[in-house]
Amino acid sequence: MIDESDRIDIIAKNPRGIIEIIAFDTRKWSEIPNAKNLVQEKFRTYKRFAESESFVNQYNTNRYQFVLICPEKPSGEINAVLKKFDVLWKQSPDQPKFF
């Protein structure tokens, strides 16, 4: 969740072997108070982790991609933050299913 800036939501390896550090939220941007600052803090945390020695040691690579999965495409100030951190946006389904 975007408002949990001190934790990483998901880490996965994509088919190209790049580690994806993923933020996930099911809410619309209008439902997240102070969304721009929360997104910025979330990806600052991700960047500190991705550039740490423990990341390289744990995943045996320094190749990573930040990803944001959410229901609607970010715009305006939020989009500017995502560009700053080179975040790839992916649209989530309307009703995510968790198993």
C-alpha positions, 0 to 999 in steps of 0.5 A, a space after each residue: 500500500 502506498 501509505 506504508 512507506 516503510 515496507 516493500 510490497 512485492 519483490 519478483 524477478 521478471 522474465 528478463 532476470 531483472 528484479 522488480 520492486 513493486 508497490 501495490 494499491 487498490 485505491 483510486 488516487 482521489 481516495 489517498 490523502 496526500 498521495 504525492 508525498 506518500 508516493 515519493 516517500 515509498 519510492 525513496 524507501 525502495 531506492 535506498 533498498 535497491 542501492 544497498 549492499 544487502 540488495 546486491 548480496 541477496 539478489 546477486 544483481 544490481 539490476 532492478 525496476 520499480 513498478 507501481 500497480 494500481 487501478 488508475 493511471 497516475 497524472 500530474 504531480 504523482 506522475 512527475 514523482 514516478 518519472 523521477 524514480 523511473 517507475 513503470 506503471 501497470 494497471 491492476 484489475 478492478 477487483 484483484 483476487 488474492 489466493 
